[in-house]
Amino acid sequence: MTVRGDGQRYKLTLKLDDSTSTAQYQAAFVVPREWQTLRFEPADFAARFRGRAVAAPIVRFVDVQYFGLLISDKRSGAFRVELKDVKTE
């Protein structure tokens, strides 16, 4: 993922389907202020359901159908994230 922004902490969220009753996988990262390519490994992601850790197999990127970004600094206010590229290898 090639990204730049405000230097705040975010989570990259991956979902395997559109169900609201299945876990999602999250990996925390800090958005760099200058363009930078961040690389994630499947082991970087923890399975969560409604904010709580759950037991689940390690995510396989080929199974991901949706991704999202979530600010995770627990403060209200402005934020900025720009994505240039998102891809899997």
Secondary structure, DSSP 8 states (H G I E B T S, - for coil): -EEEESS-EEEEEEESSS-TTS-EEEEEEE--SS-EE----GGG-EEEETTEE-------GGG--EEEEEE-S---S---EEEEE----
